[in-house]
Amino acid sequence: MSNITKYKAAAVTTEPGWFNLELGVQKTIHWINEAGQAGCKLVGFPEVWIPGYPYWLWKVNYLQSLPLIKAYRENSLKVDSEEMRRIRRAARDNHIYVSMGFSEIDFGTCFLAQVLISPAGEVINHRRKIKPSHVEKLVYGDGAGDTFMSVTQTDIGRLGQLNCWENMNPFLKSLNASCGEQIHIAAWPIAPGDILRKSPDPATNTGEQWADLITPAYAIETCTWTLAPFQRLSVEGLAKNTPPDLEPETDPDPYNGWARIFAPDGTCVAKADKDFDGLLFVDIDLNETHIPKAITDFGGHYMRPDLIRLLVDTRRKELVTEADDGNGIATYSTRERLGLQLPLEPPNRKDDKAGMIGAPRQREAIKPAAAKYLPAPGA
């Protein structure tokens, strides 16, 4: 399906609209517009860009966290909301693919979610981080079987998305490689520099490792163009992310300057410095993936599925199940329950040919040949 092999793409590295859903939406639309005006076919946003990454979870105790958690949930984004539709319209208006991380609130649970929005404004992939990391479990739940696939077939290549430490998960990397991924959005949150690390916190929990070890390792192991958007912090942002009874940090410098873009052989082709704020650009050429994949395609010729295989289960597991009319178990998909199969705008009833936007098709999820997919109940 890939028709466009050469195009411009961008990674966003700027400060979120902390605890402010409306400001977050406005910022998102602004950067989509900027990327579109720059001629980009793709723009990638950081992990939980809306309403910002709750890095304070790593610094405060339970009681101090509760008011912040409440405000965070109040400003998290629903997939089936007008705020999301505004973002989808911006993608459509700019004819651009948008990969966006956000805190999704669904009923009473938040998820570390990502969407891939097409140039037609369709949500062609909706995924949730499979396992929140450590203290993130205080805010977020686990993704389900039907919300974790990463790679989507598009006309700009087989495009994947992962959040934070998912980008160093060997099983997810293996899965994406087996899907033939060509371009990847490694979405990262706020990254503390190593200067802030205190023993026994491991070095893998620092910006240096995320930006210059884990992300290029992903590019090398999957032979993909890898964009790494990061959030930034300001003095004001530090204050907003600090409980009232604590003294905020005053130096945001160690948290900034980590955005990167890597070629399929791991070469760094774009790097943000500490003061850079905005869009990091790259000229993508999908044909540059050929030589790396000819040498080490771990999802194809350079793997032995007769010896090592990955079992993948994309079924949704229900907390409550209902009997259907055939005395079986009724099932549904998260995508359908959230209405993501519905058109962005209702059809034009007066003239179906004028301005009508058709219903989004189900995304073309890529399933690896080496993995076994279990049938849905009743299939």
N, C-alpha and C positions, 0 to 999 in steps of 0.2 A: 504493500500500500504506500510505502514511502516514495513520494514524488519529488520532494525538495531535499537535496543533499547539501546545499550550501546556503547558509542563512546566518543572520545576526541574532544573538541571544544575550540576556542580561541577568545578573544576580543582584538582588536588592540587599544593600547593607546600610541600614539607617535605624533610627530609634522608633519603637512602636508608640502607639497612643496608649500609654499605660492606664489600665483600669477604665478605659473610655471607648466603648464599642463604636459610637458614632465617629469619633476622631480616627479610630482605626480604619473604619470603612473609607473615610475621606482620604486618608493617607494611601490606602491601597489603590483607590481609583486614580489618585495623583500619579503614582509610580507606574501604573498600567498605562496611563496616558503618555507619560514621559518615554516609556519603552516603545510604545507604538509610534510616537513621533520620531523616534530615533531609527525606525525601520526594523525593529526586532520582530521575530516570529515567535519568541518565547521569552517569558520573564519568570524567574523563580523567587519566591519569598521565603523567609526563614521559618523555622519551627515555631508553632503557636504565635505567629506574628500578631494576630488579634487574640486577646488584648495585651500581648506581650508575654514573655516567659517568666514564670514565678520563681525567679532565682532566689528570692528571699526564703524559700522553703529550706534551702541549704544552710541558712544562717540563724533562724529563729526557733523558739520552742513552740510547743503545741498551742498554748494559750495566746501567745503573740501572733500566731499564724491565723487564728480564726477570723478576726475582722478582715484581714486581707483576702482570705479564701472566700468570704461572703461577697466582697466587692468584685472579686475576680469572676465568680460564677454569674453575678448580675450582669457582667459585661462580656460574657462569652457569647459565641455566635451560633445561632440555629441554622442548620442547612436549609430548611424550608422557611426562610424569612425574607422579608423585603430587603434587609441589609445584604444578604447573599445575592439576591436578584440584581441589586444595583452593581455589585462587583461583576456579575455575569454579563450585564449589559455593557460595562466598560470593556470587558474582553471582546465582546461582539463588535462594539463600536471601533475598536482598534485592530480588529482582525488578528488577534494574537492568542497564543496559548498561554495560560496562566497556571502556574503551580503555586498553591498558597497553603501555608500551614496556619492553623487556627485552633483555639480551644473551642471545641464543639460541645454544646450542651444539648442533651437529648433526654427528655423526661428529667430525671433527677441526677444524671451522671454526666460528668465532663469527660471528653476524650481528646487526646493529642491527635488531631485530625489533619488530613490534607485533601485538597481537591485538585483535580486537573480540569480546567475549563477550556473548551475548544474555542476557536475563532468565531463559532456560531453562537457562543454563549451557553453551550451544553456542558453539564457536568459529566465528563466521560470517564472519570475515575473518582471515587470517594473512598478513602481508606483511613484507618485508625491505627495508631501505633500499637503493636501487639502486646507490649508490656511496658508500662511506665517504669522509669528508672528510680530505684531507691525511694527517696522522699517524695518523688512525684506521685506516688500511690496515695498520698494524702488528698490529692486534687482529682486525679484521673483514674478512669477504669480501663480495662483491657479491651482491645479490639476483638471482633468476632471473626468467624471463619469467612464470612462473605464481605469483610471490610479490610483485608490486609494485603491483597494482591497489589503489586507495585507497578508493573510494566504494562503500558498501554500502546497499542499500535496507532500511530498517527501518520499524517502525510509529511511530517518532519522527522520521522524515525520512530523507533521503539523506545518510548520515553518512560523512565522509572522515577519513583519518588520514595524516599525514606526519611525518617526523623531521627536526628541526633545519633545515639549509640546504636540504632538499627544499622547505621552505616558501617559498623565494625562487626555486626553479627554474621558469623560465617555461613549460617544456614540461609539467611536472607540474601546474602551475596551470591551464594550458590544458586538459589532460586531465580534471582534476577539474571544471572549469567545464562541459565538454561532457557530463559525466555528470549534470549538474543538481544538484550538491552544494548542500545547504542548511545543514548544520552541520559544522564542521571542528574536529578536534583537532590543533593545531599543537604537537607535543610537542618541548620544548626540554630541553637538559641543564643542567649548571652554566654560568652565564654570568658571565664576568669583566667588571667595570665598566670604563668608559673610562679611569678613573684608573690602571688597571694596564697599559694598552696602551703598548707601546714601538715606536717607529718601526723598521722600515717596516711593522709589522703594520697592516693596513687597519682602518678604523673599523667595517667590517661584521662584525668578529670581537669585538664587545662586546655586553654586555647591553642597553645603551641602544638600539642598532640593532635587535637581535632583538626586543625587547619593544615598542618604540615606533615602529619604522619598517617592518620586514619583516612583522611579524604583522598590523598594521592594513592594510598594503598587500595582504596576502592576502585579508583580509575585503572590502576595497573591490573588488578585481579579480574576485573570485568571487561577491560579493554573499552571503556566508555569515556566520552566527554563528560566531565563531572563538574557541575556548578555547585559551589558551596556558599549560599547566602547566610549571613550572620546578622543578628541584632546588634545594636550599639546602645551605649548608655551615656547620659549626660549627668552633670551635677544635680539637675532637677529630677532626672530619672532615678538617681540614687535615693533622693529624699522621698519620692513617691513610693519606693519599694522598701521603705523602712518603717516599722511600727512606731507609733507616736512616742513610746517610752524609751526608745533607743536612739542613740546618736548616729546619724547616717554617715556613710563614707563620704569623702570629699574629693577623691581622685578617681575619675572614671577611666583614665588612660589604660589601665591594665585590661579592661574589658573590650577594648576597641581595636580594629585593624586586622580582623581575622578572615575576612571574606577572600575566597580563592576560586580560581577556575583552572582545571587540569585537563590536558589532552589525554587521549586514550593510552599513551605510553607513560603517563604519570608526570609529564613535563608541566611545570606551572607556567601558564600563559597569561594569567592576570592575577594581580595581588593588590589588595587594599593596604594602604599605610594607616597609621594610627589616626590621622586626621580625615581620611577619606570618608565621605558620606554621600550615598546616592546609588547609582547603577554601575556595576562592573560589567563591561562589555566583552564579548568574544565573537569571533567569526568562526562558526561551526562548519566543518566539512566532514560529513559522515564517512566519506571514503578513507579518511585517516584512521578509521577503525580496522581496516582490512589487514594491514600488516601485523598489528598486535594480535588480532584474532587468528590470523594464519599461523602464528607461533604458539599462542597459549589461549585457546578458546576452551575455558573450563566448563562451559555449558554445551560443548560439542565434541570435536575430535580429540581434545586433550583431556578427556575424562573417561572413566571406565564404569558405565552404569551396570555392567554385569557384576561388578565388585562393590560399588558404592552407589546407593540411591537415596533420594530424599522423598519421604512420604509427605504429601501436602493434602490437607483436608479443608476445603473451602465451604463446608456446610455451616450454617448458622445453628448454634445450640440454643434452644429456647428455655427460658426459665419457667414459662407456662405454655403448655400445648393444648390445642383444641382438636376435637374430632371433626373430620370433614364429612361431607355427605356420603362418602363411600366407606365409612367406618374406618378410615385411615387417620393419619395425623396431618392436620392442616399445617402448611408451611408458608412463609413469606420471606421476602428479602428485605434487608435494611434499605436498599435503594428504593424499593417500591413503597415501603412504609413512609419514607421521608419525601416521597413525591418527586424523586429526581428523574423519573421517566417522563414527567409531564413537560409540555412546552414552556419555555421561558415566558412567552406572552400568549394569551389566548388567540386562537385563529380569528382572522378578520371575517366575520359572518356576512358582511355585505358583499365582499368580493374576495373569494378564496385565493385569487391569483395575485392580489395586490397586498404586499407587505405581510403575507402569511408566513409564520415561522412554524415549521413542522415539528412534531413531537421528537424529542431526542431519542436516538436509537440507543440500545444497550451498548456500552463500550465494548470494544473488541479486546477483551482480556486475553493475554497471551499465556497459554499453558504449556509448560515445558514437556518435551517428549519423554524426558527421563523421569518425570514425577508421575505418581499414580494419583488420580483424582477419584475420591470416593463418591458414589452416586448419592443424590439427595434422597431422603426418606420417601419411599413410595415410587421411586424412579424405576 
